[in-house]
Structure formats: structure tokens, C-alpha cells
Amino acid sequence: MLVATHQYSGDEWEQHCLLLARRHYGADQVQEVPARHGGDLGIEAFTFSGRAFQCYAPVEPLSTSERYDKHRDKLSTDLRKLETKQKDLVALLGGVVIQHYIFLVPIFDSAQLVKHASSKTIEMREKKLPHLAPDFKITVATDAMYAKERAEVLERAISLVNLVPTPPSDVGTWITGNHELTEKALEKLSRLKLSSASRASYLEQLVNQFLDSENALDRLREKYPDQWEAAIDTRTRKERKLVLEYPPGSTSTPADVNGIVNSLKMDLIRQVPTLDEPLADAMSWGAVADWLMRCPLDFETIESGS
């Protein structure tokens, strides 16, 4: 049976874990160990009080047995480095002795992994390595181990997902493949008395915003499903109000559209405090683009000479 979980790349999970560690132990008490240029020593970071961190996020979804196999192999491989790279680690730690090795993963659901960690704890103690404490121990944990810090992180506006610009070729392909929607939008834009070239450019930007927003929402759903659900609920509530404010047959002006975007952005930031402003802005413009193509949001005709 496959179990869906948050999707993290290795780098994203590592940065998430390091952020939690810095908030919990103090930023000046956590030393990151970059893997490049002489790194890859079996730990991602350590504290000067003797804790070492290894962060690992396998590609999900996985079955429990598949996840266990990956966790077990990763833990075994990195623990082995504590011995094979002993000289480098002693120099790196600078007198710090590792007492607690924390193996942080997004999710684990196998008691066998805990047993494996316990077995490895005994094995590593018996090696009597100079940089490991006699009572050295291994803990397998998720970020729930730092629940308070995790809540603090999720309560502040941060870049939950990166806004990746949609390639122009993808915008053109989408416009070509969604003729009915784009024609509806172009027909609405014609009421603004724009030139044909200006209407095409405006439409291209609308579609661009729509695709940027949808792609960001897809990534948000994979990594932070609760925040994604809150954002979708906020957008849906705004759409329902929009139908009341602009019933079928009514029209709006470009100024109205800007007002709707700003209003939705404020709603998103208020209801989903973790969203940073650029992401909330992209989602708002994406929603308005969608409404112009699909919903009864229209422009009033601008009379010549007005």
C-alpha cells in the first residue's frame, strides 16, 4: 500500500531541518556541514553540545516496506562514514564529541527502523571512536520532534514554494490548446477598445499569470497540503462573492480587476499567514485570469471620447 506524504527534494528537506535546529538550539550553536568540497561526512550539521543531524527525504509515495529499506540503507551508509572518515570528522568537530545522532525524515512508519537504529547504536558504541561519546545514541525522528519550532516556521510568511516563470512556449501552447477559453477572454478584452496587438499581449500575460499560479499551487499541494487547502478555500469563497457582486450580464473595469486582485491577496495573506506576498500576488492574478476566462467577470465597454 502506498502512502502519500509531503514531497520534498533532498535540499528542501535539509534546509527545513536546519531551520528547525537553529530555532531550537540557537543559530550560533548549529554548524552546518556542506556536502560540497570535502563534505559528505555522514552528517548535515552538528551542535556544539554534541548533537549531529542527518536529514533524508526519499522520493514519495512509497510503501512502508520500501520506505524502511531506503531509510535503513541511508542510515547504515552514513553511520559507516563516522568510522571511515574518522580523521576528517575529528578535525571538523574541533573537540566536539557526538552524543546524539538524529536521523530526520519527513515520515517513518516502521518499528523495524527503530530496531535497526538501536542495533546500530550498540554497534557504534563498541567501536569506541574518539569523536563519539560512550553513551552515543541514535534517534529516528520527523520534524514533529520540533513541533513548537515547526509551528513557528509555518506561522511566518516564508517562500513555501518557488515561483517558477512559465516558459513563453508553454504559454503559447496553452493558448492554442484552449481556444474556447482564450476567445472568451479576447472577446471581453475587446470592450476595452484595445488594439488587436494589445489584446493579444494582455491575454498572453493573463495566461502567464494563470499558469504560474497553477504550477505554484501544484507544488504547494505536494509539500504543504494544509496550506494549499486553505488557499483554495479562500479563493473559492472569493469566487462565490464575485458572482454576487458581478452577476451574469454585469461588467467591470480594469480598476475593478486590480481591486479584486488586491482584495483576494489580502484575504490569502490573512487566511494563510505562511504565504509570502509574491506567492499570494501570483495566486490572486491567476485566479482573476481564470475568472475572466471561465466566469461572469467582464469589462464594461469604454466609449470613445470617455
Number of C-alpha atoms within 10 A of each C-alpha: 8 12 10 11 16 18 21 20 14 14 12 14 20 21 14 16 25 22 17 23 23 17 19 16 14 12 14 10 15 22 17 16 17 13 12 7 6 9 14 14 23 24 23 21 20 25 23 17 14 18 20 23 25 23 25 23 21 19 14 17 15 16 14 14 14 14 22 19 15 16 23 16 11 18 22 15 12 17 20 16 15 20 20 12 13 16 12 14 21 17 11 13 16 10 13 19 22 22 18 21 22 19 21 23 19 19 17 16 12 14 10 13 18 17 11 17 21 16 12 18 19 14 11 22 15 10 11 13 15 15 22 22 17 16 12 19 20 24 15 20 17 17 18 13 12 16 13 13 18 19 12 13 16 16 13 13 14 14 13 17 18 12 16 11 13 16 11 12 9 13 20 13 10 16 18 11 11 10 11 13 15 22 14 15 26 18 15 19 24 17 16 17 13 13 11 12 9 13 19 16 12 16 20 18 16 23 25 25 25 24 24 22 25 16 19 21 24 14 19 21 18 15 19 19 17 12 20 20 15 14 22 16 14 19 20 13 12 18 18 10 12 16 14 10 11 15 14 12 9 13 16 13 16 13 9 12 18 14 12 18 22 16 13 24 24 16 19 27 19 12 15 22 17 20 25 17 17 13 22 24 21 22 28 26 26 22 25 23 25 19 17 22 23 14 17 16 27 25 21 17 15 13 9 7 4 4
